[in-house]
Amino acid sequence: MDLKLEDKKAFISGSTAGIGFAIAKRFLLEGATVIINGRSQESIDKAIEELKSETGSNKITGIPADFSNVEEVDILLKELPAVDILINNAGIFEPKAFVDIPDEDWLRFFEVNVLSGIRLARQYFPQMLAKNWGRIIFISSESGIFIPDEMIHYGMTKTAQLAVARGLAELTKGSNVTVNSILPGPTKSRGVGKFIEDLSVSSGKSVKKVEEEFFQDMRPTSLIQRFATVEEVADTVVYYSSPLASATNGAAIRVEGGLVKSII
């Protein structure tokens, strides 16, 4: 299927690994021009080499920025004044008991997971409206509607992303700009992979056993009973970023393996 992205420029925050990397790869395979992002130039250079090798495309550059640092974000915005597609993927997570989460962590999670997308959208959204075409996607999570008790602060930020995305979508009425959220479920990204490996080491169980117990005990409602791949999430993101998805706006699109027991 031709997603008609060859003349589009896409920026993906937090894209040197995991879901963001997979999204960048899929955009390149569709012929889009891609700008990736990581916290260091070294990580960006490494990711660019890998993406060029895996896709055969040279339509890729990168800009370093730590989204907990406003000054670095301002520099990024000056270097990249306009895009057609914005994928707000940068984010952090950390399992921690509610009573052990200090104010600083609540603020840090909101800064990185929510304000990162707000700051980028504030730059690019008006331009998209002015030229009457654009796509903004927030990579939220099933945790935004199915708050995990082991990291409530993370779930809070994912719910906030849904609110911001829906609010922005209301401002697109009558235009060819869309704003949607994608809600991945448990996905075998680099961060999740490390989380499972750490559990394996601390428990003395195999990685396979830890994964089985994770879905049995912590996510029993999952219908696929496995982690999604980053490619499965990326395919969904890139489709909804394309001109083919022009009738989907203000939506929260689930890629969570049926974990959330709801038909809407």
N, C-alpha and C positions, 0 to 999 in steps of 0.2 A: 504494500500500500504506500502510495506517495503522500506524505503528510504536508507537502507544499511549504517546506521550511527553508528552501535554498536561499531566499532573499532576506531571511530573518537573522537578527543578532540577539543572542541569548546570554544572559549573565546568571550564573549559579553560585550562590554563596556557599562556603563550606564544601568545596567540590574536589579536593585532592584525594579523597578516598570514599569508600562506602557508597551510599545512595547518590550523593552528589556527583561522584566520579562516574557512576553508571548513567546518570542523566546526561552528563556532558558527552559521554561516549555515544549515546543514542542520538543526541542532537547532531553530532558530527557525522554519524552514519546517514542522517537524513539531509546532509548538505548545509546545515546552518553554520553561521559563524558563532564561535563560542568563546566566552571569557570565563575562566575558572578563578577560584579564589581559595586561598589558604592563609594560615597565619605566618608563614615564612616563604621567602623566595625560593629556598631550597626545595621545599615540598611542592611548590608550584612547578618548578623546572622538572622535577622527577615525574610529576603527573603528566605534564605536557609531552615529555618524551614517550611515556607509555601510551598515551592517547593517540599520538601521531602514528606510533608503531601498530596499534591495534585497529585503527580506522583508515589509515592511509590518507588522512586529511591534514592539511597544514593550516586550516582556518581556525586556529586556536591560539589564544594568548592568556595571560593570567595577571592578576593584581593581588598582592598580599595585603591583608588587613585582618586585624583581630577585632571582632565585633563587640568586644567588651571595652574597646578603646575608641572613643568618639573621634579623636584626632586622626587616627588611622582611617576611620570610615570617611571622614571629610576629604582626605587625600584621595581615597578610592573614587569618590563621587566626582572630584575634579578631573581625574584621569579618564573616567568613563561617564561623560555627560548625558548619554542617551542610549537606550536599548529598546528593542521590540518586545522582548520576553524577559521577565524577571522571575527567577525561581528562588524563593526565600527558604533555603535549606539549612543554613548554619544553625547549629544548636548543640546543647550539652545536656547530659542526663547523669544522674547518680542516685542509686538506691540509698535511702537514708531514712531512719525512723523519724516520724513527725516531730517528736519531742526533742530530737537532736538537731533539727534544722534551725540554725540561727538566722536572725534578720538578714545578715550579710548574704547568706545563700539564697534566700528568697529574692533579694534585689539582684544578685548576680545572674540568677536564672532568668529573671524577667528582662534584664539588660540584653543578654545574649539571644535568648529564644524569641522574644517579642519585639523589643525595640530595634533589633537588627533589621527586621523586615519593615517596620514602620519607617525607619530612616531612609531605606532604599526606595520604598514606595512613594514617600513624600517627594523624592527627586524625579522619579520616572513616570509616576501616574499622570500628572498634569500634561506631560509631553505626549503620552499615549492618547489622552483625550483630544489634544490639539490636532493630532494627525489622524484621529478616528480609527486607530488600530493598536492593539496591544494585549498582552497576556501577563497577568500576575498570578503566581501560584505560591501559596504558603504550604510548606511541608509540615503539616500538623502531625497528628498521631491518633490512633484509636484511644490513647490515654486521655485525649481531650474530652471524650464523652463516656469513658469507662475508666475513671480515675484510679490509678494503681495505688494501693495503700502503702506500698513500699517506697514510693517517691511522689508524694502528693504535690510537692513544689513543682515538679516537672509537669504533672498533669494540669496544674493550674495554668502554666504558660501555654500549653497546647490548646486549652479552652480559650484563652485570650486570643490566640492566633485566629481561631474560628470566628470570633466576634469582629476582629479587625477586618478580616477578609470579607465577611458578609456586609459590613458597613461600607467598605470601599465599593463593593459590587453595586450597592444602592446608588452610588454616585455615577455609575456608568449608563444609566437608563437611556435607551435610544441610541447608543453608540455601538461601535464594533470592538470595544474594549471589554474583556472579561476578567473577573477576579474569582478564583476558586481555591479551595483547600483540598489537599490530598491527605488521607488518613491511613498511613501504613500501619499494619499491625507489627508484631514481633518480626523483625527482619534481620537477616544474617549480615549486618554491616560490620565494619571493623570494630566499632565500639562494643557492639553486642557480642561479637565473637570473643573479644577479650574478657568480657563479663562472664561468659559461659566457661571459658578456659580457667579463669580465676576461681570460679565455683568448683570446677573439676579438681583443681589442685588442693583447695582448702578442704574439700569433702573426701578426697581420695577416691572419687568415682570417675569413670570414663566420661569423656565429653558427650558421647552418645547417650549415656545413662542420665547425665545432667539435663540434656535437652528433653529426653522423655519425661523426666520428673518435672521439668519446668512447665510443660503443657499439661501434665496430669494434675499438678498441685497449684500452679500459679495462673495458668490460662486454660482452665478445663473447657471453656466454651468454644475454643477454636475448633472450627470444622475441618480444617486441613491438617491440624495436629502437627505442624512443622513450622519452621521459620520460613518466611517468604525470602526469595532471593532479591538482591538489589536490582537485578535486571527486571524482575516482575514489577517492581515499583516504578522504575525508570520508564518502562514502556507506557504505563498509565500516565505518568507526568507529561511525557513528550506528546502523547496524543492530545491531552487536554490543553496543551500549549499551542496546538496547531490550528490553522484556519478551519480544519474539518470539524472542530468542536465548538463552532460559533454559537450554537444554541444552548450551551451549558454555561451558566453564569450564576454566581452566588451560591454555588453548591459545595457540599462537603462530601467528597468522593472517597469511598472506603476501599482500601486494599489490605484488609486485615484478616482475610481467611475465614470470615464468618464468625469472628470472635465476639462481636457485639450482637446480642440477641434482640435485634430490632429489624423491622422490614422497612423503616424509613430512616 
